[in-house]
């Protein structure tokens, strides 16, 4: 009798990979919460510690595609074990460094492993499950990212404040070691190119390129507003600084709900789900701009934007596996690069707007960029490379690919 979702070993592996996602997301942004402690201990400035996060993100953008191309012939279990091993060692090095530049070096090594990790983890997790439930599996995987922002970073910050900032990195290293052991024990040792999700179910270069463009523009819009949400909340909505933490917590909870909502919809309504999420992001950011002076409306709008951003992340990860025109790893690396470019561009656009038009303008700019992304995703069926062979539909069937070996 077939399991309703997946075998026990597949579920255990999925949980381990979700914890790996949680660990990487927490590690990437943890210096933000520990910024004053690190700066004081290493005798450097707060802005220098901030570069530990900025530099990390730039490494992910630059090396994702080249590293994925270089390693695409390696068995996925071995590759993931190596990446998790690098994660464990680099976080240990972060914990014992005695100056800023050694910490920066350890962070950059971690970033190298994360760049490749994002390219391989989604196909690895999806390949454990049947085609009709892969969207749900991917949504669970990306719940690890939402949980990292919601619980991992605050917990790591609290641990560092109560003890020492170095202990937070030791704890992450320990969690990574647990994940490494689990992955090594239960992830199937599938030869390269033979996994169930190693290629798209319905390869379509036109749709894939549309998804990449949608990703870059939608994420730029989201982060143009979100990067500077604190000055918006205090300067436009009139919240006290002490309220920012609870408000971001509410936004994080809404994001986690968005991931699970996508899990129930994405397998059957991929294009519609993605289109709906971007449409909701337009409404959320436009509402934040229009009603920002109302505290109640602001809480609703930032929660809605948290719901849409987290849900969109999961939807993008799944749809790439459907329409990847070649290897899924390379396709995932492409959207990962677009996603991180969107984060960087959004932060840049917001920084330009903040000193001039002010924090309220970041929400308007984010809404306009999201509207452009909505136009692209609405036109996606028209861009389909399969239109000449058969009429393009909004949601094409997702057949299980059978390979003759």
C-alpha distance (Angstrom), angle and dihedral (degrees) to the residues before:
residue distance angle dihedral
X1 . . .
X2 3.82 . .
X3 3.80 117.8 .
X4 3.85 111.9 -110.2
X5 3.81 92.1 -127.5
X6 3.78 109.8 3.4
X7 3.79 144.3 -48.9
X8 3.80 120.4 -70.4
X9 3.81 91.8 -109.0
X10 3.83 90.4 51.1
X11 3.80 91.1 51.1
X12 3.82 92.3 48.0
X13 3.81 90.0 49.9
X14 3.80 91.2 48.3
X15 3.81 90.7 52.3
X16 3.81 90.2 50.1
X17 3.81 92.5 49.8
X18 3.82 90.2 46.8
X19 3.80 88.6 54.6
X20 3.81 88.3 49.8
X21 3.83 89.8 54.3
X22 3.81 89.0 48.0
X23 3.81 90.7 51.1
X24 3.81 95.2 49.0
X25 3.82 94.0 47.3
X26 3.81 90.9 48.4
X27 3.79 92.5 47.6
X28 3.79 94.0 49.4
X29 3.82 95.7 57.6
X30 3.81 102.4 24.2
X31 3.85 94.5 101.8
X32 3.83 88.2 65.6
X33 3.80 91.1 66.7
X34 3.81 93.3 39.0
X35 3.81 94.6 42.7
X36 3.84 99.8 117.5
X37 3.81 92.8 42.9
X38 3.81 93.9 50.4
X39 3.80 92.9 43.8
X40 3.79 92.7 51.5
X41 3.81 95.2 44.2
X42 3.81 95.4 47.7
X43 3.80 95.6 37.0
X44 3.79 96.1 -121.1
X45 3.80 137.4 120.8
X46 3.78 128.3 -87.4
X47 3.80 90.8 -118.5
X48 3.82 90.4 55.0
X49 3.79 90.3 53.3
X50 3.81 88.3 49.9
X51 3.80 88.0 59.4
X52 3.81 87.7 63.7
X53 3.82 85.8 72.5
X54 3.82 98.0 36.5
X55 3.80 93.7 48.7
X56 3.79 90.3 46.6
X57 3.81 91.3 56.2
X58 3.80 93.3 46.7
X59 3.80 91.2 53.5
X60 3.81 89.7 53.6
X61 3.82 90.9 51.4
X62 3.80 95.4 47.8
X63 3.81 102.6 43.3
X64 3.82 105.6 32.8
X65 3.82 96.9 93.0
X66 3.85 98.5 37.4
X67 3.81 94.0 47.7
X68 3.79 92.3 46.3
X69 3.80 90.9 51.4
X70 3.81 91.9 49.1
X71 3.82 94.5 50.1
X72 3.80 103.2 34.1
X73 3.82 93.1 108.6
X74 3.81 94.3 56.1
X75 3.83 118.5 102.3
X76 3.79 107.7 -99.4
X77 3.81 97.0 -128.7
X78 3.80 91.7 53.4
X79 3.80 91.9 45.2
X80 3.79 94.2 49.6
X81 3.79 90.8 47.3
X82 3.81 90.6 52.5
X83 3.81 91.5 48.4
X84 3.79 92.7 48.7
X85 3.81 89.6 46.9
X86 3.81 89.4 54.1
X87 3.81 88.7 48.4
X88 3.81 91.6 53.3
X89 3.81 95.1 46.8
X90 3.82 95.3 42.6
X91 3.80 92.3 51.1
X92 3.78 89.8 49.6
X93 3.80 88.5 52.0
X94 3.81 89.6 49.3
X95 3.79 88.5 55.0
X96 3.82 95.7 52.3
X97 3.81 102.1 37.8
X98 3.78 115.7 123.3
X99 3.80 100.0 -161.7
X100 3.77 139.8 37.6
X101 3.80 99.0 -107.8
X102 3.79 93.8 52.4
X103 3.80 88.4 51.8
X104 3.80 89.7 49.1
X105 3.81 89.9 50.9
X106 3.81 92.5 50.4
X107 3.81 89.8 48.9
X108 3.79 92.2 51.4
X109 3.81 91.0 51.8
X110 3.81 89.2 51.9
X111 3.80 89.3 49.3
X112 3.81 91.0 53.4
X113 3.79 89.9 56.1
X114 3.80 92.0 45.7
X115 3.81 92.6 51.8
X116 3.79 90.3 59.6
X117 3.80 94.2 36.1
X118 3.83 92.4 62.7
X119 3.79 90.5 52.7
X120 3.81 96.2 53.5
X121 3.81 106.5 29.1
X122 3.83 97.6 72.6
X123 3.83 96.1 51.3
X124 3.81 89.3 42.4
X125 3.80 92.9 53.9
X126 3.82 95.8 40.0
X127 3.80 92.7 49.3
X128 3.80 90.2 63.8
X129 3.81 92.3 67.2
X130 3.80 140.6 55.9
X131 3.80 116.9 -91.1
X132 3.81 93.9 -110.1
X133 3.83 93.6 59.2
X134 3.81 100.8 34.3
X135 3.80 92.7 100.0
X136 3.80 89.5 58.8
X137 3.80 91.0 48.2
X138 3.80 91.7 50.6
X139 3.81 90.9 48.9
X140 3.82 89.6 54.3
X141 3.80 89.4 49.0
X142 3.81 92.1 52.5
X143 3.78 90.9 46.6
X144 3.80 82.7 76.0
X145 3.81 89.1 65.2
X146 3.81 92.2 50.8
X147 3.79 91.0 45.8
X148 3.82 89.7 51.0
X149 3.80 91.1 57.3
X150 3.80 93.4 38.9
X151 3.81 101.0 44.1
X152 3.80 111.7 -1.8
X153 3.80 99.6 63.3
X154 3.85 95.5 41.7
X155 3.82 90.8 46.4
X156 3.80 92.7 48.0
X157 3.79 90.2 47.7
X158 3.80 91.7 50.0
X159 3.81 91.6 47.8
X160 3.79 91.2 50.6
X161 3.80 92.0 48.2
X162 3.80 93.1 49.1
X163 3.80 95.8 45.5
X164 3.80 122.2 -0.3
X165 3.80 131.2 -44.6
X166 3.80 89.4 -120.0
X167 3.80 92.1 63.2
X168 3.81 90.4 62.4
X169 3.81 89.7 61.6
X170 3.81 91.0 45.4
X171 3.81 89.3 54.3
X172 3.80 91.1 51.6
X173 3.79 90.1 48.9
X174 3.81 89.7 53.0
X175 3.80 91.7 50.2
X176 3.79 89.5 49.0
X177 3.80 90.5 52.2
X178 3.82 90.5 53.3
X179 3.81 90.5 50.6
X180 3.80 91.5 46.7
X181 3.80 91.8 54.9
X182 3.79 92.2 48.3
X183 3.81 94.5 47.9
X184 3.79 91.7 47.4
X185 3.80 90.3 51.7
X186 3.81 103.6 43.2
X187 3.82 111.9 19.1
X188 3.83 108.6 102.6
X189 3.79 114.2 -112.9
X190 3.80 94.8 -126.5
X191 3.84 115.9 176.6
X192 3.83 115.0 -114.0
X193 3.80 112.3 -80.6
X194 3.81 94.3 13.2
X195 3.80 99.4 90.4
X196 3.80 119.8 112.7
X197 3.82 91.5 -117.4
X198 3.81 99.4 35.6
X199 3.81 90.8 108.4
X200 3.76 133.8 29.2
X201 3.80 119.0 -84.2
X202 3.81 90.1 -137.8
X203 3.84 105.6 17.8
X204 3.79 111.0 -149.5
X205 3.80 121.6 162.4
X206 3.81 93.5 -168.4
X207 3.78 94.2 54.0
X208 3.80 91.7 42.7
X209 3.81 92.8 53.6
X210 3.80 88.8 47.3
X211 3.83 89.3 53.4
X212 3.82 90.8 50.0
X213 3.82 91.6 50.8
X214 3.80 91.5 45.4
X215 3.80 90.1 50.4
X216 3.80 94.9 51.5
X217 3.81 95.1 47.4
X218 3.83 98.3 39.4
X219 3.82 92.8 48.3
X220 3.81 91.2 46.0
X221 3.79 88.1 54.4
X222 3.79 93.5 47.0
X223 3.81 94.4 49.8
X224 3.81 95.3 42.1
X225 3.81 84.4 68.5
X226 3.81 101.9 29.0
X227 3.81 99.0 49.6
X228 3.79 89.5 63.6
X229 3.78 99.2 34.5
X230 3.83 92.8 122.2
X231 3.83 96.1 62.7
X232 3.82 88.5 43.6
X233 3.80 92.3 53.9
X234 3.80 94.1 47.2
X235 3.82 101.2 33.1
X236 3.82 101.6 36.8
X237 3.81 106.3 23.4
X238 3.80 96.4 33.6
X239 3.80 98.2 -127.4
X240 3.79 119.2 156.6
X241 3.80 116.4 -112.0
X242 3.80 88.9 -114.2
X243 3.82 88.8 63.4
X244 3.80 95.4 59.2
X245 3.82 94.8 81.6
X246 3.83 95.2 53.1
X247 3.81 90.9 43.8
X248 3.79 91.9 52.9
X249 3.80 88.5 47.1
X250 3.82 89.7 55.6
X251 3.79 89.1 48.8
X252 3.80 90.3 50.6
X253 3.80 92.7 50.6
X254 3.80 89.6 50.9
X255 3.82 88.4 50.7
X256 3.78 91.8 54.0
X257 3.80 88.8 51.0
X258 3.81 88.9 51.1
X259 3.80 92.2 55.6
X260 3.79 93.2 52.4
X261 3.81 92.6 44.0
X262 3.81 88.9 55.2
X263 3.80 89.3 50.3
X264 3.81 90.3 63.3
X265 3.80 95.2 46.5
X266 3.78 109.9 31.9
X267 3.82 99.9 74.5
X268 3.83 92.5 61.1
X269 3.81 103.8 23.7
X270 3.79 107.4 32.2
X271 3.79 101.7 151.9
X272 3.81 94.0 37.6
X273 3.81 91.5 49.8
X274 3.79 92.6 51.1
X275 3.80 92.5 44.8
X276 3.80 91.4 49.4
X277 3.80 92.7 49.9
X278 3.79 93.5 51.8
X279 3.82 90.4 45.8
X280 3.81 89.3 52.6
X281 3.81 89.7 48.9
X282 3.81 89.5 55.4
X283 3.81 90.1 51.5
X284 3.81 93.4 44.9
X285 3.81 95.5 51.2
X286 3.80 93.8 40.2
X287 3.81 88.8 49.7
X288 3.80 90.6 48.3
X289 3.82 88.7 54.6
X290 3.80 96.1 43.5
X291 3.82 99.0 41.7
X292 3.79 100.6 26.8
X293 3.80 92.4 123.2
X294 3.83 89.7 64.1
X295 3.78 111.6 79.8
X296 3.80 93.6 -157.5
X297 3.80 92.6 50.5
X298 3.81 90.8 46.7
X299 3.80 92.3 53.7
X300 3.81 90.0 50.9
X301 3.80 93.5 46.8
X302 3.81 97.8 47.0
X303 3.80 89.5 46.9
X304 3.80 89.9 51.2
X305 3.80 91.1 48.7
X306 3.81 89.4 50.6
X307 3.80 89.3 51.0
X308 3.81 92.6 50.6
X309 3.82 97.9 43.7
X310 3.80 94.9 50.5
X311 3.80 92.0 42.7
X312 3.78 91.2 48.1
X313 3.81 90.8 53.5
X314 3.80 91.0 56.4
X315 3.82 93.0 43.5
X316 3.80 92.3 52.0
X317 3.80 92.2 49.8
X318 3.79 91.5 54.0
X319 3.80 99.1 42.1
X320 3.80 92.0 53.3
X321 3.81 88.2 60.3
X322 3.79 89.6 54.6
X323 3.81 99.7 48.4
X324 3.82 103.2 26.7
X325 3.83 103.5 141.2
X326 3.81 92.1 -152.2
X327 3.79 134.1 -2.6
X328 3.80 114.3 -0.8
X329 3.81 92.1 -135.6
X330 3.80 92.3 58.9
X331 3.80 91.6 43.9
X332 3.81 91.1 50.6
X333 3.80 90.2 48.0
X334 3.81 88.7 54.2
X335 3.80 94.3 53.5
X336 3.83 91.1 42.0
X337 3.79 88.4 55.8
X338 3.82 90.9 47.9
X339 3.81 90.8 48.3
X340 3.81 93.9 51.5
X341 3.79 91.5 43.8
X342 3.80 86.9 54.8
X343 3.80 91.1 52.7
X344 3.81 91.3 50.0
X345 3.81 94.8 44.1
X346 3.80 92.1 46.5
X347 3.80 91.9 52.5
X348 3.81 89.3 48.8
X349 3.82 95.4 49.1
X350 3.78 90.6 47.4
X351 3.80 91.6 50.7
X352 3.82 89.3 53.9
X353 3.81 93.2 49.6
X354 3.79 98.0 42.2
X355 3.83 100.2 72.1
X356 3.83 92.8 40.5
X357 3.81 119.5 35.7
X358 3.80 89.8 9.9
X359 3.82 137.8 -128.2
X360 3.80 94.7 -51.7
X361 3.81 90.3 63.7
X362 3.82 91.0 60.3
X363 3.81 89.7 67.7
X364 3.82 91.7 49.3
X365 3.80 92.4 48.7
X366 3.80 89.8 48.1
X367 3.81 90.7 51.5
X368 3.82 92.4 50.1
X369 3.81 92.6 48.9
X370 3.80 89.8 47.7
X371 3.81 88.8 51.3
X372 3.81 88.8 55.8
X373 3.82 89.2 50.4
X374 3.81 89.4 50.1
X375 3.80 90.4 54.5
X376 3.82 90.3 53.0
X377 3.79 95.2 48.7
X378 3.81 91.5 46.7
X379 3.80 88.7 55.1
X380 3.81 93.7 44.9
X381 3.85 96.2 103.9
X382 3.81 88.4 55.3
X383 3.82 90.4 55.7
X384 3.80 92.0 54.1
X385 3.80 113.7 130.2
X386 3.82 88.8 -149.0
X387 3.80 95.7 63.1
X388 3.80 93.1 98.8
X389 3.77 91.6 53.9
X390 3.80 95.2 43.9
X391 3.79 137.3 -10.9
X392 3.81 110.9 -79.2
X393 3.76 116.0 -119.2
X394 3.77 129.8 -163.6
X395 3.80 93.4 -113.4
X396 3.77 113.7 24.0
X397 3.83 119.6 -159.1
X398 3.77 115.7 -92.0
X399 3.77 106.4 -137.5
X400 3.76 120.5 -170.6
X401 3.80 106.7 -108.8
X402 3.78 113.4 -126.0
X403 3.80 115.8 -159.8
X404 3.77 124.3 -156.7
X405 3.80 109.7 -140.5
